[in-house]
Amino acid sequence: MKQDRFLTGILIGIGLLILVAVALFFMRQDEKKFLTEKSPYAATYNYVLAVTNQDYKAAYAYLADKEHKPTYDQFRQSFFSGNVNSDNVGVNVGEADVNGDEAFVDLTLVYASSDPFSGGYNNTDRAQLVKQNGEWKLVYMPYNFWAYDWYTEPIKP
């Protein structure tokens, strides 16, 4: 009889832990929202958010209008073909260094581990932006969010 009560107590405890875990899971799912301010930080943050949400039209709007800008179809195709792949990386957007109409935003790219016995790793890089028509636009982002041939002169045979 005592063993039945003990076992029942353990099962009730496990059930409560499962309910708490499920409740926390659903409560902590914050939906990331686009920032409305017009700053290099906000432009970088919004671009990363749009790319991770696969909203390529919104992401494309943050690209600068400069020579050798990819067309929207080229931009989108870079993600579909796997040339640009942001699936395995997280980004922490850091401080912005503004100098006139040019800005650099510090980024920490957080890569997940490929096996269960090692931790992931971080890499620091910078986004480069220019101010065009009062808005900050990107001219460079790290590899997982940017194709190598955007804004570079094509190689001529």
N, C-alpha and C positions, 0 to 999 in steps of 0.2 A: 504494500500500500504506500509506504514512504517512497519507494522507488518510482511509483507511478506519478506521484506529486512532483518529485524532483525532475523527472523527464518532462512532465507537462510544463513546469516552470522554465526549463531550458528551451522548449519549443516555443513558448510564448515570448521569451526573450529574443530568440532568433527572429520570430515574426515581427516584433517591434523594431528591431534593428533594420530589417528589410524595408519596412514602411518608412522609417526615418530616412534611409538612403534614397529611396525612390522620391520622397518629398523634396529632399535637398537637390536631387538631380534636376527636377522640374523647376524649382524655385531659382536655381542659379543660372538658368539658360537666358542670359541677357541678350537681347537682340542689339547688335551694334548698329549705331545710327551715324549717318553722315554728319560731319561738322559743317556749320553754316558760316563760320568766320572766313575771311579772305586772308589767309596767311600761308606761308610755305609749309608749315606744319600741317595745317588742315588739308591743303591740296595733296600732300604726300599721303596722309592718313586716308583720305577719301579715295585716292587711286588704289591703294592697297586693299581697302575694303571692297571696292567695286570689282577688282580682279578676283579676290577670294570668293566673292558672291557670284562670280561669272557674269557680271553685268558689264559686258565689254563696251557697250555704247557709252555708259557713264564713265568708264575708265578712259576711253578714247578721248573724251572731252577734256581730260587733264593733260593731254600731250600738247606741247608747244607747236605753234605754226611756224616751222622753220624748214629750211631746205632738207630734202630727203626724208621728210616725215612719211611714215607708212600710210597707205590708204586704210580705210576702216576694214576692208576685206583682208588686206595683208596683216593688219594688227590682229584681227580675230583668228585668222588662219594660223598664226604663230602659236596660239594657245591650243587650238584643235589638233595641230600636228605634233605637239609636244616639244617644239623648239623653245617655248617658254612654259615652264611648269612650276606653278606655285603651290602644288598640292602637299608637298612634304616639308614646308617651311612656314614658320611663324615670324612675324615682324613686330619689333618694338620700335615705334617712331620716337626719336629723341629730340634734342634741341635743334633749333634752326639758327644758322649763322647768315644774317642778311647783310649784303654789301651793295647798296643801291638797288639796281634792278636784277640782281643775281643773288641766289641763295643756295646754301647747302644745308641739308637736313641729315643729322646723324641717324643711322639705322642699325639695329642689332637684329641680325637674321638668326633665328633659333631653329636648328635642324634636329629632327627626331632621330633617335637611335634606330639602327637597322636590326638590332638583336636585343633580347630581353636582359642581357647581362652587362650592357654598357649604357652610359648616359649619352644624351645628345650633345651637341656642341653648338657654340655661338660663333658668329662671324660679324665683324663690324664693317660697315660700308657707309656710303653717303649717297643721297639723292641730290641731283642738281636741278635747279629750277630757274626760270627767268620770268620776269613780270611782263605780261603782254596785255594791253588794254585794261589795266587795273587788276588783272587776275594773275595768279601764280600758276605757271605751266611747267611741266616736267620736260627736261631734255636728256636726263639719264636716271636710271634706277639700276640696282643690282640684277644680276643674271636671272634669278628666278621670277622676276617681274618685268624683264626687258629683253628684247632680242638684240643680238650683237649688231645686226645690220640696220637698225633704226637710227636715223640721223647721221649715218655715215655715207660717204660717197661710194656708189657702187663700183666694183672693180671692172675695169674695161679690158676686154681681150686684146 
